[in-house]
């Protein structure tokens, strides 16, 4: 088998097709098979015991490990330049597994205020029930992260490109603050994908994706994944007992001592995934693997279309403003040029002069663009966040997150760009009626 272990051994396009995969040993099938099996036969009693003791790697039960899912994990880890990865049933599940592995009841972390609305609710409301507390900081002002840190802070969380407002902070500066504090930087790289940006190259310790979005790319399969850089020293302080203290469930095994640079991934799989069970289905893994094969081609078209649509909207008389990091008018344009040489994705927001009512009328007036809550699809999608994804937030929280009453989010697809613009144009003209 060709060695794809090294990130730079082959080009991105080659690794997007081949990394983690090989012809099926039993049949010679070139596509990765969908292994619809709940469990796997042991060689003998000793083999079974060694698997359960984490002394041998292999397949036990598909809640923990599955051959199809394993290919996806290896491929995304390779594309992100990470050491190892663990897949989950959704992006939210991936976030939960990561934080469960990092935090104890009463612990704290700091997150960007410019996040997907579901993440703001997960962090600010649901996590409180587990005794995990979050404060939010401004990604355009890295020092606000430092100011928000507490003695019991265990992580900093940001999005590489924020959903929905296309804000890009100074990622390296935020990484420096995390490193100074002896805590990991977690970067949700969903909106950028590893084709446009590799957070680990800029100081991230953990990368998270909702694979539902661009990685799958076709709106047909849910999924999430956590990628470990392998560079964080979990023993540098006493903040992470889950990594450095003996684990009673594994006869006193210490995950960081035993597994080293992929200990975090092993802890997620052997404890969090084992006990909470949000496993990724092999069919969804297969669909996502298929999507990743065309990721570079799709992202190039997504970016080209988005840049054209954003510039057109910026000049439209019904549009008050456009928040897209690819525009010179954006307060993230400098960071976009620093970190995103191939473009900054195709999800952004714009504000309508008619406010909330204009936003809801616009999404209802589109015919080619689909009104739904996903992003990163081949199809162009449109949404009014204040009435949907950010509805649970107060208006002040919506505005802080870049999803105020006048805001419309667009995920620009790969259709003929003139057709996308024509649909938006007719819907915007309809606002005058």
C-alpha positions as CSV (number, residue, x, y, z in Angstrom):
1,X,0.0,0.0,0.0
2,X,1.2,3.5,-0.8
3,X,2.2,5.4,2.3
4,X,0.0,8.4,2.9
5,X,1.1,9.0,6.5
6,X,3.0,12.1,5.7
7,X,0.9,15.1,4.9
8,X,3.2,16.4,2.3
9,X,4.1,13.2,0.6
10,X,1.4,13.7,-2.1
11,X,-0.7,16.6,-3.2
12,X,-4.0,17.4,-1.5
13,X,-6.1,16.2,-4.5
14,X,-4.3,12.8,-4.4
15,X,-4.7,12.4,-0.7
16,X,-8.4,13.4,-0.8
17,X,-9.0,10.4,-3.0
18,X,-6.5,7.8,-1.6
19,X,-5.6,8.6,2.0
20,X,-6.7,5.9,4.4
21,X,-8.0,3.6,1.6
22,X,-6.8,0.5,-0.1
23,X,-8.4,-2.2,-2.3
24,X,-10.5,-4.5,-0.2
25,X,-8.3,-7.4,0.9
26,X,-11.1,-10.0,0.5
27,X,-12.6,-9.0,-2.8
28,X,-10.3,-6.5,-4.5
29,X,-13.0,-3.9,-4.5
30,X,-11.5,-0.5,-5.2
31,X,-14.1,1.6,-3.4
32,X,-14.1,1.3,0.4
33,X,-16.9,-1.2,1.3
34,X,-19.7,-0.3,3.6
35,X,-19.2,-2.6,6.6
36,X,-22.7,-3.0,8.0
37,X,-21.7,-5.1,10.9
38,X,-22.3,-4.3,14.6
39,X,-19.5,-6.5,15.8
40,X,-16.4,-8.5,14.8
41,X,-15.2,-12.1,15.5
42,X,-12.2,-12.4,17.8
43,X,-9.3,-14.7,17.0
44,X,-9.4,-16.2,20.4
45,X,-9.9,-15.3,24.1
46,X,-6.5,-13.7,24.4
47,X,-7.1,-11.6,21.3
48,X,-10.5,-10.4,22.8
49,X,-8.9,-9.5,26.1
50,X,-6.1,-7.5,24.5
51,X,-8.6,-5.5,22.4
52,X,-10.7,-4.7,25.5
53,X,-7.6,-3.8,27.4
54,X,-6.5,-1.4,24.6
55,X,-3.3,-3.5,24.2
56,X,-4.2,-4.3,20.6
57,X,-5.8,-2.3,17.9
58,X,-8.7,-3.7,16.0
59,X,-12.5,-3.9,15.6
60,X,-14.8,-4.8,18.5
61,X,-18.2,-3.2,18.1
62,X,-19.2,-0.5,15.7
63,X,-20.1,2.0,18.4
64,X,-16.3,2.2,19.0
65,X,-14.7,1.2,15.7
66,X,-15.9,0.3,12.2
67,X,-13.7,-0.4,9.1
68,X,-15.6,2.1,6.9
69,X,-15.5,4.8,9.5
70,X,-11.8,4.1,10.2
71,X,-11.0,5.0,6.6
72,X,-12.8,8.3,6.9
73,X,-11.0,9.1,10.2
74,X,-7.6,8.4,8.6
75,X,-8.4,10.4,5.5
76,X,-9.5,13.5,7.4
77,X,-6.6,13.3,9.9
78,X,-4.3,13.2,6.9
79,X,-5.9,16.2,5.1
80,X,-5.7,18.2,8.3
81,X,-2.1,17.2,9.1
82,X,-3.2,15.7,12.4
83,X,-2.0,12.6,14.3
84,X,-5.3,10.8,14.7
85,X,-9.1,11.3,14.5
86,X,-12.4,10.0,15.9
87,X,-15.6,10.3,14.0
88,X,-19.1,10.9,15.5
89,X,-22.7,11.1,14.5
90,X,-22.8,14.9,14.0
91,X,-20.7,18.0,14.5
92,X,-22.5,18.7,17.8
93,X,-21.7,15.2,19.0
94,X,-18.0,15.7,18.1
95,X,-18.0,18.9,20.2
96,X,-19.6,17.1,23.1
97,X,-17.0,14.3,23.0
98,X,-14.1,16.7,22.8
99,X,-15.3,18.8,25.8
100,X,-16.3,15.7,27.8
101,X,-12.7,14.5,27.5
102,X,-11.3,17.9,28.5
103,X,-13.6,19.1,31.2
104,X,-14.6,18.2,34.8
105,X,-17.7,19.6,36.5
106,X,-17.1,23.2,37.4
107,X,-14.5,23.8,34.6
108,X,-14.6,26.8,32.3
109,X,-13.6,27.5,28.7
110,X,-13.7,30.6,26.4
111,X,-15.3,30.6,22.9
112,X,-15.6,33.1,20.1
113,X,-18.8,35.0,20.2
114,X,-19.0,34.6,16.4
115,X,-20.2,31.0,16.2
116,X,-23.0,28.9,14.7
117,X,-26.1,29.6,16.7
118,X,-26.4,25.9,17.8
119,X,-22.9,26.0,19.3
120,X,-23.7,29.2,21.2
121,X,-26.7,27.5,22.7
122,X,-24.8,24.2,23.3
123,X,-22.0,26.1,25.1
124,X,-24.0,28.8,26.9
125,X,-27.1,26.8,27.9
126,X,-26.9,23.0,27.6
127,X,-23.3,22.6,28.9
128,X,-24.2,24.5,32.1
129,X,-26.3,21.4,33.1
130,X,-23.1,19.4,33.1
131,X,-21.3,22.0,35.2
132,X,-19.3,23.3,32.2
133,X,-19.2,27.1,31.9
134,X,-18.3,29.2,28.9
135,X,-17.6,32.9,28.4
136,X,-17.5,34.5,24.9
137,X,-14.8,36.7,23.4
138,X,-14.3,38.8,20.3
139,X,-12.3,36.9,17.6
140,X,-11.2,40.3,16.1
141,X,-9.7,41.3,19.4
142,X,-7.5,38.4,20.6
143,X,-6.8,40.0,24.0
144,X,-10.4,39.6,25.0
145,X,-9.7,35.8,25.1
146,X,-6.9,36.4,27.5
147,X,-9.1,38.6,29.6
148,X,-11.9,36.0,29.8
149,X,-9.6,33.2,31.0
150,X,-9.9,32.0,34.6
151,X,-7.9,29.7,36.8
152,X,-10.2,26.8,35.8
153,X,-10.2,27.5,32.1
154,X,-9.4,24.4,30.1
155,X,-9.7,25.4,26.4
156,X,-10.3,28.1,23.9
157,X,-12.7,27.4,21.0
158,X,-13.0,29.4,17.7
159,X,-14.2,28.8,14.2
160,X,-11.6,29.3,11.4
161,X,-14.3,31.1,9.4
162,X,-17.3,32.0,11.5
163,X,-20.8,30.7,10.6
164,X,-22.7,32.7,9.5
165,X,-20.9,36.1,9.5
166,X,-17.6,35.1,7.8
167,X,-15.5,36.6,10.5
168,X,-11.8,35.6,10.6
169,X,-9.8,36.4,13.6
170,X,-6.0,36.4,14.1
171,X,-5.8,32.7,14.7
172,X,-2.1,32.6,15.5
173,X,-2.5,35.3,18.1
174,X,-5.3,33.4,19.8
175,X,-3.2,30.2,19.6
176,X,-0.4,32.0,21.4
177,X,-2.8,33.0,24.2
178,X,-3.9,29.4,24.6
179,X,-0.3,28.2,24.6
180,X,0.7,30.8,27.2
181,X,-2.1,29.5,29.4
182,X,-1.2,25.8,29.0
183,X,-4.6,24.9,27.4
184,X,-5.5,23.6,23.9
185,X,-6.9,25.7,21.1
186,X,-9.9,24.0,19.5
187,X,-10.7,25.2,16.0
188,X,-14.0,24.3,14.2
189,X,-12.8,24.2,10.6
190,X,-16.1,23.3,9.0
191,X,-16.6,26.4,6.9
192,X,-13.1,26.4,5.5
193,X,-12.4,22.7,5.1
194,X,-8.8,21.4,5.1
195,X,-8.5,22.4,1.4
196,X,-8.7,26.1,2.2
197,X,-7.0,26.1,5.7
198,X,-5.2,23.8,8.1
199,X,-5.6,25.1,11.6
200,X,-2.9,22.9,13.0
201,X,-0.3,24.7,10.9
202,X,-1.2,27.9,12.8
203,X,-1.2,26.7,16.4
204,X,-4.5,24.7,16.8
205,X,-4.3,21.6,19.0
206,X,-7.7,20.1,18.1
207,X,-9.7,20.5,15.0
208,X,-13.4,19.7,14.7
209,X,-15.7,19.4,11.7
210,X,-19.3,18.9,11.0
211,X,-18.7,16.6,8.1
212,X,-22.3,17.2,7.2
213,X,-21.3,20.3,5.4
214,X,-18.6,20.8,2.8
215,X,-16.7,17.5,3.4
216,X,-19.8,15.5,2.4
217,X,-20.9,18.4,0.2
218,X,-24.2,16.9,-1.0
219,X,-26.6,17.4,1.9
220,X,-27.2,13.6,2.3
221,X,-25.3,12.5,5.4
222,X,-24.8,13.7,9.0
223,X,-21.4,13.4,10.7
224,X,-18.7,15.0,12.8
225,X,-15.1,14.4,13.6
226,X,-12.4,15.4,16.0
227,X,-8.8,15.6,14.8
228,X,-5.9,15.6,17.3
229,X,-2.7,17.5,16.3
230,X,-0.5,15.2,18.5
231,X,1.5,18.3,19.6
232,X,-0.2,19.3,22.9
233,X,1.7,18.3,26.1
234,X,-1.1,17.1,28.4
235,X,1.3,16.7,31.3
236,X,2.6,20.2,31.3
237,X,0.2,21.1,34.2
238,X,-2.5,19.4,36.3
239,X,-5.5,20.7,34.3
240,X,-6.3,17.4,32.5
241,X,-6.6,14.5,34.8
242,X,-8.6,12.5,32.2
243,X,-5.3,12.4,30.2
244,X,-2.7,12.1,33.0
245,X,-4.4,10.2,35.9
246,X,-4.9,6.4,36.0
247,X,-8.3,5.3,34.6
248,X,-10.2,2.9,36.8
249,X,-12.1,1.4,33.8
250,X,-8.8,0.3,32.3
251,X,-7.0,-1.0,35.4
252,X,-5.1,2.2,36.0
253,X,-4.0,2.9,32.4
254,X,-2.9,6.5,31.8
255,X,-3.9,7.6,28.4
256,X,-1.2,10.2,27.7
257,X,1.5,8.0,29.2
258,X,0.4,5.0,27.2
259,X,-0.6,6.4,23.9
260,X,1.4,9.6,23.7
261,X,0.6,11.9,20.8
262,X,-2.7,10.2,20.0
263,X,-3.8,9.7,23.6
264,X,-6.6,12.3,23.4
265,X,-8.1,10.5,20.5
266,X,-7.9,7.2,22.3
267,X,-9.6,8.7,25.4
268,X,-12.4,10.0,23.3
269,X,-12.9,6.6,21.6
270,X,-12.4,4.4,24.6
271,X,-14.4,6.4,27.1
272,X,-16.6,9.1,25.7
273,X,-17.7,7.3,22.5
274,X,-18.0,4.0,24.5
275,X,-20.2,5.5,27.2
276,X,-22.3,8.0,25.2
277,X,-22.5,6.3,21.9
278,X,-22.9,8.9,19.2
279,X,-21.3,6.7,16.6
280,X,-21.1,7.6,12.9
281,X,-22.9,5.1,10.7
282,X,-20.8,3.3,8.1
283,X,-23.2,4.4,5.3
284,X,-22.7,8.1,6.2
285,X,-19.0,7.5,6.4
286,X,-19.0,6.0,2.9
287,X,-21.1,8.9,1.5
288,X,-18.7,11.4,3.1
289,X,-15.6,9.6,1.7
290,X,-17.2,9.9,-1.7
291,X,-17.8,13.6,-1.2
292,X,-14.2,14.3,-0.1
293,X,-12.9,12.9,-3.4
294,X,-14.2,16.0,-5.2
295,X,-13.7,18.5,-2.3
296,X,-10.9,20.5,-4.0
297,X,-12.9,20.9,-7.2
298,X,-16.0,21.9,-5.4
299,X,-14.3,24.3,-3.1
300,X,-12.7,26.2,-6.0
301,X,-16.1,26.6,-7.6
302,X,-17.8,27.5,-4.3
303,X,-15.2,30.3,-3.6
304,X,-15.4,31.7,-7.2
305,X,-19.2,31.8,-7.1
306,X,-19.3,33.3,-3.6
307,X,-16.8,36.1,-4.5
308,X,-19.0,37.0,-7.5
309,X,-22.3,36.9,-5.6
310,X,-20.9,38.9,-2.6
311,X,-19.6,41.6,-4.9
312,X,-23.0,41.8,-6.7
313,X,-24.9,42.0,-3.4
314,X,-22.7,44.7,-2.1
315,X,-23.8,47.0,-4.9
316,X,-27.5,46.2,-4.7
317,X,-29.7,49.1,-3.5
318,X,-31.8,46.8,-1.2
319,X,-28.7,45.5,0.6
320,X,-27.3,47.6,3.5
321,X,-24.1,45.6,4.0
322,X,-22.3,42.3,3.2
323,X,-20.2,40.4,5.7
324,X,-17.8,38.3,3.6
325,X,-14.2,38.1,4.4
326,X,-13.3,37.9,0.7
327,X,-14.5,41.5,0.2
328,X,-12.1,44.4,0.7
329,X,-14.7,46.1,2.8
330,X,-14.6,43.3,5.4
331,X,-12.9,43.8,8.8
332,X,-11.6,40.3,8.3
333,X,-10.0,41.0,4.9
334,X,-6.5,41.3,6.4
335,X,-6.8,38.0,8.2
336,X,-8.3,36.4,5.1
337,X,-5.2,37.4,3.1
338,X,-2.9,36.1,5.8
339,X,-4.5,32.7,6.3
340,X,-6.7,31.9,3.2
341,X,-4.7,32.2,0.0
342,X,-7.3,30.0,-1.9
343,X,-10.3,31.8,-0.6
344,X,-12.5,31.8,2.5
345,X,-15.4,29.6,1.6
346,X,-18.9,30.4,0.4
347,X,-21.0,31.1,3.5
348,X,-21.6,34.7,4.4
349,X,-24.3,37.1,5.6
350,X,-25.8,40.3,4.3
351,X,-28.2,42.8,5.8
352,X,-31.4,44.1,4.2
353,X,-32.6,47.7,4.6
354,X,-36.1,46.4,5.3
355,X,-35.0,44.5,8.5
356,X,-36.6,41.3,9.8
357,X,-39.6,41.4,7.5
358,X,-37.5,41.9,4.4
359,X,-35.3,38.9,5.5
360,X,-38.2,36.5,5.9
361,X,-39.7,37.7,2.6
362,X,-36.5,37.3,0.7
363,X,-35.9,33.7,1.7
364,X,-39.5,32.9,0.8
365,X,-39.1,34.7,-2.6
366,X,-36.2,32.6,-3.8
367,X,-37.0,29.7,-6.2
368,X,-33.5,28.3,-7.1
369,X,-32.0,28.9,-3.7
370,X,-33.3,26.4,-1.1
371,X,-34.7,27.7,2.2
372,X,-33.2,25.3,4.7
373,X,-30.7,25.2,7.7
374,X,-27.7,23.3,6.1
375,X,-24.6,24.9,4.5
376,X,-21.8,23.6,2.3
377,X,-24.1,21.9,-0.2
378,X,-23.5,21.8,-4.0
379,X,-26.9,23.6,-4.1
380,X,-27.2,27.3,-3.1
381,X,-29.0,27.7,0.2
382,X,-30.5,30.6,2.0
383,X,-31.7,31.2,5.5
384,X,-32.9,34.0,7.9
385,X,-30.9,33.1,11.1
386,X,-32.9,35.2,13.5
387,X,-36.1,33.2,12.7
388,X,-34.3,29.8,12.6
389,X,-30.8,28.8,13.7
390,X,-30.4,31.7,16.1
391,X,-34.0,32.0,17.2
392,X,-33.3,30.8,20.7
393,X,-31.0,33.7,21.4
394,X,-32.0,37.2,22.6
395,X,-31.8,40.0,20.0
396,X,-28.6,41.3,21.7
397,X,-27.1,37.8,21.5
398,X,-28.2,37.5,17.8
399,X,-26.5,40.8,17.0
400,X,-23.3,39.8,18.8
401,X,-23.2,36.6,16.9
402,X,-23.7,38.4,13.6
403,X,-27.2,37.1,13.1
404,X,-29.4,40.2,13.9
405,X,-33.0,40.6,12.7
406,X,-31.9,42.1,9.3
407,X,-29.4,39.4,8.5
408,X,-29.7,36.8,5.7
409,X,-27.3,33.9,5.5
410,X,-26.4,32.4,2.1
411,X,-24.4,29.3,1.3
412,X,-23.3,29.7,-2.3
413,X,-23.4,26.5,-4.3
414,X,-21.7,25.4,-7.5
415,X,-24.5,26.2,-10.0
416,X,-24.0,28.6,-12.9
417,X,-23.3,31.8,-11.0
418,X,-25.5,33.9,-13.3
419,X,-28.5,31.7,-12.3
420,X,-27.8,32.3,-8.6
421,X,-27.7,36.0,-9.1
422,X,-30.8,36.0,-11.2
423,X,-32.8,34.3,-8.5
424,X,-31.5,36.7,-5.8
425,X,-32.3,39.6,-8.1
426,X,-35.9,38.6,-8.7
427,X,-36.4,37.9,-5.0
428,X,-34.9,41.3,-4.0
429,X,-37.1,43.1,-6.6
430,X,-40.1,41.4,-5.0
431,X,-39.4,43.2,-1.7
432,X,-40.6,46.4,-3.4
433,X,-44.0,45.0,-4.1
